[in-house]
Every structure is written in structure tokens, then in C-alpha cells.
């Protein structure tokens, strides 16, 4: 039985799902294939994803492939209650609502695992972590799983290095059709969609500090520049820092960036990127937000401890009055600003990411019974298939190697 906020919200959620479906042609074509081949017939699939329209449509595609689907959120503030209701009305067991307490979030994760899934689709690693710590008796029945995010893959690699990972996992985030588009263009646009919607302030002429210059950070910095901001980057990796310099951005430590910025966006996957010491140096009214998976990049506990007063400025904006009399404004409680204060990545971008997810889940189903490695890169043919389908729907044609060209490329004796 689903645990959702209000089933009466389903009509609004169904409109959202129908809208994104119209703008996700690659995943729609995969759904048509799944309806014919039913690759997940007789299987149970557990999803821990951001419960919004694109992920809901993805869940229905897996269901149309023959699976019983059990879905929960992967962030307490990213669930859209109308979408959760709509997904439940479409035959998926849903355990999610917006604003979950820690106990509720834990219960909802447990709910999908108690179903005894054969395939797990995770976003951030919480579901896999819970499976290994509290549902180990179910591990022998699991064929494998897929991980969507950079943070989740870091956790998987750490588990594997410690000899703890017992489930073969597809490293979906590392597919080219995922990180080159989702992480860069998707994060870049959706972060600023969330910031702009929440603050209703201009970006042009402002100073934006982007912490982290991985693919997500590149996207955030690129979009800030396009909006007319002066962009500063903080980094710990000398190679990425050099890349940021050559992309035209000023690179400096957070300590030096803190007094400069009007907007701060963390995109690192690490903790304590912006500390209370940094916030004490910020301009009065500085806007601080996070676009990394977990809400640890900004020291929210430390901020709560030192703040003289908290003032709700607008929906999803909390002002903290500091001991020095200045204030900082935190968006979406320091959680993922693009989902907690927005609708997440554009549908056309998630079309590619969820197509990779769907085909990787099919890969696991097709290879059930085989002994797979614990960490599995996405097969190149899946990456290529998604790109080819995307180009077809974009109406774009490309060249192909002739037989002589292929021989030349494959030869060492040129």
C-alpha cells in the first residue's frame, strides 16, 4: 500500500507526467520496445529517486517492461506530492511525501526494500547502503543495481574498496550520455531555474562563487556567465582549477571568495565547503545554496548554532542574522536547490539519463544468473544507442566511416 500525502492531488501530477512524456522521445521509444519485449517480466524493481515528473515517467517505463515497481524519494524536500499521487494511480507502489522527517524518510526507504527487489535503481546511495546494513538477507535475490549520481558512485567505490559491496552495480553517472549532458547542461540550467524562481533577483552584474569545477560545476559556472555574472571558482583539484582558469574564470580559495560573492553555489559532493567562518565574512544579504546531493556542503548545524535570529524571507529562503549583525540567506535548507526549490533538470536532458538507466536495468535483467563484477561501467553500445536515438529525434544526421577509413583507424601500420 502506497504512503503518499494525498491521492486527490493525482490529476495535477498526471498533467506534469504527461507534459514531460511529450518531451522525452528517447525514453518513449524505449518504452515502446519494453512493451513488446517485457524484459522485467516477473521481477520487482525498487527505485530511490527524486520524486518528480521525469522520474515518475521513468518508473512507468520500467513498469511497462513487466516489472512490479516500488518507488521512494532520495531527498526529503524534492518530492512533489501531486506527482507521487499520480504515480501511485498508475500502478506503482509509492512511499514518499515532501518534507519527510528523518524517521519518515527511513521508513519510506525501508518500504521499497521490504518488497524484495531483484533490481535497484538508486540516486545517491541511500538505498544500497540500507540494503547492505539492514536488509542483508535480501542481497542473494538481487540481480544488480544502477547508480545515478557522482556522490552515489563515490560511496559505491568506497564500499567496494572495503570489501563490503555485495551487489553488482551499473555506474550510470559515468556514462558519457549522462555526465556530459545531465551533469553539465541539466545542472547548469536547473540550478539557476531554482535560484531565479526562489529569489526573483537579477544575476547580471552580480558576483557568483561556484564551489567545485566538476561537470556540474562547469554547467553552473557556464550558465552564470551566460546570465551576465562575474564568476569565481573555488577548487581543491589543481587540474580542474587550471581548466577553470583557461575557461575564463577567476580561481581562488573560499576564504578569499567569501567577502566577494553575491551568490554562492556549492557543487562538490564534499562536506563543510562553506563554513560558519566563511559566512561570517560574507556581504550582508549574501545568497547561499547547494547543488550537491547531500545537505552537508554548507555547515547548517554550525549556522544554526551561531545565528542570533532566523527570519523566513520568502518560500524556501531563510535569513540567518549573524553575530556581526550581517545576514546570509540560505535557499532550500541547504538541500539540492534545483529540486528542493525547482523542478529539477529539463525533460529533454533527463530523457537521455533515464534512457541510460532503463537500458542498464535491461542489461542487468538480460544477464541475471551471470557473475558480474561489483562495479560495472555502462557498456559503450548503450551509450551509443542513446546518442543515436537522441540525434534521430533531433533530426540530425552524422557521417559514418567508410570501410577504408575503418581499416585505417584500426591499423597500426599506417
NORFENBEL-V872494 format. One record per pair of residues at least 12 apart in sequence whose ideal C-beta (glycine too) atoms are under 6 Angstrom apart, sorted by the first residue. I is the first residue (numbers start at 1). J is the second residue. D is the distance in Angstrom with one decimal. If there is no record, write none. Layout:
# NORFENBEL-V872494
<<I/J/D> <I/J/D>>
This chain:
# NORFENBEL-V872494
<<2/88/4.2> <2/93/5.5> <2/94/4.5> <3/95/4.7> <4/84/4.6> <4/85/5.3> <4/88/5.5> <4/94/5.5> <4/97/5.9> <5/81/4.0> <5/97/4.1> <7/85/5.1> <9/81/5.5> <9/82/4.0> <9/85/4.3> <10/85/4.1> <10/86/4.6> <10/89/4.5> <12/82/4.0> <13/82/3.7> <13/83/4.1> <13/85/5.3> <13/86/2.9> <14/86/4.4> <16/53/4.0> <16/83/5.8> <17/53/5.1> <17/56/5.1> <17/57/5.3> <17/86/5.7> <20/53/4.6> <20/54/5.1> <20/57/5.6> <20/347/4.1> <21/57/5.2> <23/347/4.0> <23/348/5.7> <24/347/5.4> <24/351/3.9> <25/393/4.2> <26/351/4.9> <26/355/4.6> <26/389/4.6> <26/390/5.4> <27/61/5.9> <27/351/5.3> <27/354/5.3> <27/355/5.0> <29/389/6.0> <30/355/5.7> <30/358/5.2> <31/61/4.4> <31/64/5.5> <34/64/5.3> <34/65/3.6> <35/64/5.3> <38/66/3.8> <39/65/5.2> <39/362/4.6> <39/365/4.8> <40/65/4.4> <40/66/4.5> <40/67/3.6> <40/365/5.6> <41/66/3.6> <43/67/5.1> <43/118/4.6> <44/68/4.7> <44/115/5.4> <44/117/4.5> <44/118/5.7> <45/62/5.3> <45/67/4.3> <45/69/5.2> <45/117/5.8> <45/119/4.6> <46/70/5.0> <46/112/4.2> <46/117/3.7> <46/120/5.0> <47/59/5.7> <47/71/4.3> <47/121/4.6> <48/72/5.4> <48/74/4.6> <48/122/5.1> <48/123/5.9> <48/127/3.9> <49/74/5.8> <49/123/5.0> <50/74/6.0> <50/78/4.2> <50/339/5.1> <50/344/6.0> <51/73/4.4> <51/79/3.9> <51/84/5.2> <51/96/4.6> <52/80/5.0> <52/83/5.5> <52/344/5.4> <53/83/5.4> <54/347/5.7> <54/350/4.1> <56/83/5.1> <56/87/4.4> <58/354/4.1> <59/71/5.1> <59/92/5.2> <60/90/5.5> <61/358/5.7> <69/92/4.6> <70/93/4.6> <70/112/4.0> <70/115/4.6> <71/92/5.4> <71/94/5.2> <72/95/4.4> <72/96/5.1> <72/108/4.4> <72/109/5.7> <72/112/4.9> <73/96/4.0> <74/123/4.2> <74/124/5.0> <75/336/6.0> <76/100/4.2> <76/105/5.2> <77/335/4.9> <77/340/3.8> <78/339/3.8> <78/340/5.7> <79/96/4.6> <79/97/5.8> <79/98/4.6> <81/97/5.6> <81/98/5.4> <84/96/5.0> <95/108/3.9> <95/111/3.9> <95/112/6.0> <96/108/5.7> <109/130/5.3> <113/131/5.9> <113/135/4.9> <116/138/5.7> <118/143/4.8> <119/143/5.6> <119/361/5.5> <119/364/5.6> <120/145/3.7> <121/146/4.9> <122/145/5.9> <122/147/5.2> <122/152/5.9> <123/148/4.3> <123/149/5.7> <124/149/5.4> <124/151/5.5> <124/152/4.9> <124/293/4.8> <125/152/4.0> <125/155/3.9> <139/166/5.0> <142/167/5.1> <143/364/5.1> <143/368/4.5> <144/168/4.0> <144/364/4.1> <145/167/5.5> <145/169/5.0> <146/170/4.5> <146/172/5.0> <146/357/5.5> <146/360/4.8> <146/361/5.9> <147/169/5.6> <147/172/5.9> <148/172/5.4> <149/173/5.4> <149/293/5.5> <150/173/5.4> <150/269/5.6> <151/269/4.8> <151/293/3.9> <153/171/5.4> <153/173/5.3> <156/169/5.4> <160/374/5.2> <160/375/5.7> <165/374/4.7> <168/372/3.9> <168/374/5.8> <170/360/4.1> <170/376/5.1> <171/377/5.7> <172/356/5.5> <172/357/5.7> <172/360/5.7> <175/356/5.0> <175/378/3.8> <175/383/5.2> <176/383/5.2> <177/352/5.0> <177/356/5.6> <177/383/5.1> <177/386/4.5> <177/387/5.6> <178/353/5.2> <178/356/5.4> <179/215/4.9> <181/349/5.7> <181/352/5.4> <182/349/5.5> <182/353/4.4> <183/215/3.7> <183/216/4.8> <184/215/4.9> <184/218/5.5> <184/219/4.1> <185/219/5.9> <185/349/5.9> <186/345/3.4> <186/349/3.8> <187/216/4.2> <187/219/4.6> <188/219/2.8> <188/220/5.5> <188/222/5.5> <188/223/4.0> <190/338/3.7> <190/342/5.9> <190/344/5.5> <190/345/4.7> <191/220/5.2> <191/291/4.8> <191/338/4.8> <192/223/5.0> <193/342/4.9> <194/337/4.4> <194/338/4.5> <194/341/4.3> <194/342/3.2> <197/342/5.9> <198/316/4.9> <198/331/5.6> <198/341/4.5> <203/227/4.0> <203/229/5.1> <204/227/6.0> <204/228/3.0> <206/229/5.1> <206/262/4.1> <207/230/5.0> <207/260/5.4> <207/261/5.2> <207/262/5.0> <208/224/4.3> <208/229/4.3> <208/231/5.1> <208/263/4.6> <209/232/4.8> <209/257/4.6> <209/261/3.8> <209/264/4.7> <210/233/5.3> <210/265/5.3> <211/234/4.8> <211/266/4.4> <211/268/5.6> <211/273/4.9> <212/267/4.2> <212/268/3.7> <213/233/5.2> <213/235/5.1> <213/240/4.3> <213/244/4.6> <216/267/4.5> <217/267/4.3> <220/265/5.3> <220/267/5.7> <221/249/6.0> <231/249/5.0> <232/250/5.0> <232/257/5.2> <233/249/4.7> <233/251/5.0> <234/254/4.7> <234/257/5.6> <254/278/5.6> <258/278/4.3> <258/281/4.0> <258/282/5.4> <259/281/5.0> <263/287/5.0> <264/288/4.5> <265/289/5.7> <265/291/5.7> <266/290/4.7> <266/292/5.7> <266/297/3.8> <267/291/4.7> <267/292/5.7> <268/292/5.7> <269/292/5.2> <271/296/4.0> <272/299/5.5> <273/297/4.4> <274/298/4.8> <275/299/4.9> <276/299/5.6> <276/302/4.2> <276/303/5.9> <276/306/5.5> <279/328/5.1> <280/322/5.9> <282/328/5.6> <284/326/4.0> <286/328/5.1> <287/329/4.9> <288/328/5.5> <288/330/5.4> <289/331/3.9> <289/337/4.1> <290/334/5.1> <291/337/5.7> <295/334/4.5> <295/335/4.5> <298/334/4.3> <300/334/4.6> <303/320/5.6> <306/323/6.0> <307/320/4.2> <308/321/4.7> <309/321/4.1> <313/329/5.9> <316/331/5.9> <316/332/5.0> <316/341/4.4> <317/329/5.3> <317/331/5.9> <318/330/5.2> <352/386/5.7> <352/390/6.0> <355/386/4.8> <356/386/5.7> <359/382/4.7>>
